[in-house]
Amino acid sequence: MLRIIATFIIIYLIFRVLTTVVFPWIAKWYIRRYQKRFYRNNPQAQQARRKRKNGDVHISRMDDKRKPDTDQLGEYVDYEEIKEEKE
């Protein structure tokens, strides 16, 4: 019985070490690897990232060309729910 309890405690401790040390390290490694691949495929994103300093706010606005033409969207119809009276 003592051997089973000790086995569970050891498994718990191993799992605890894995979740606090090993898994975050693997996640950081994988994210950095994916980030390098992304910036290699998209160099313009890396240039935009380098231009801004930490804490700077950048607001980009859409051009008028990108806005949808509201004349071709259609007509607005307001529906009103009608309750039928029970006889």
C-alpha positions in Angstrom: 0.0 0.0 0.0 2.8 2.4 0.9 4.5 1.6 -2.5 1.3 2.6 -4.4 1.1 5.9 -2.5 4.8 6.7 -3.1 4.3 5.9 -6.8 1.4 8.4 -7.0 3.4 11.0 -5.2 6.3 10.6 -7.5 4.0 10.8 -10.6 2.4 13.9 -9.2 5.8 15.6 -8.6 7.0 14.7 -12.1 3.8 16.1 -13.6 4.2 19.2 -11.4 7.8 19.8 -12.7 6.7 19.2 -16.3 3.9 21.7 -16.1 5.9 24.4 -14.4 9.2 24.1 -16.2 9.3 21.9 -19.2 6.0 22.7 -20.9 6.5 26.5 -20.8 10.0 26.1 -22.1 8.7 24.0 -25.0 5.9 26.5 -25.7 8.4 29.4 -25.8 10.7 27.5 -28.1 7.9 26.6 -30.5 6.5 30.2 -30.6 10.0 31.7 -31.3 10.5 29.1 -34.1 7.1 30.0 -35.6 7.8 33.7 -35.2 11.2 33.4 -37.1 9.5 31.5 -39.9 6.7 34.1 -40.1 9.1 37.1 -40.3 11.2 35.3 -42.8 8.1 34.8 -45.1 6.8 38.4 -44.3 9.8 40.8 -44.1 7.4 43.8 -44.3 5.9 42.8 -41.0 9.3 42.8 -39.3 10.2 46.3 -40.7 6.9 47.7 -39.4 7.7 46.1 -36.0 11.1 47.6 -35.9 9.9 51.2 -36.6 7.7 51.4 -33.6 9.0 51.6 -30.0 7.4 49.9 -27.1 4.4 51.9 -25.9 3.8 53.8 -29.1 0.3 53.9 -30.4 -0.4 53.5 -34.1 -3.8 54.1 -35.6 -4.3 53.1 -39.2 -7.4 54.3 -41.1 -9.1 52.8 -44.1 -9.0 54.7 -47.3 -12.2 56.0 -48.9 -11.6 53.5 -51.7 -12.0 50.5 -49.3 -15.4 51.7 -47.8 -18.3 49.8 -49.2 -20.7 51.6 -51.6 -23.8 52.1 -49.5 -26.0 52.8 -52.6 -25.6 49.2 -53.8 -26.2 47.5 -50.4 -29.9 47.5 -50.7 -32.9 48.9 -48.9 -33.3 48.8 -45.1 -36.5 47.1 -44.1 -37.8 47.4 -40.5 -39.8 44.3 -39.5 -42.4 44.5 -36.7 -43.5 41.4 -34.9 -47.3 40.9 -35.0 -48.8 38.9 -32.2 -51.9 36.8 -33.1 -54.7 36.8 -30.7 -55.9 33.4 -29.6 -59.6 32.7 -30.0 
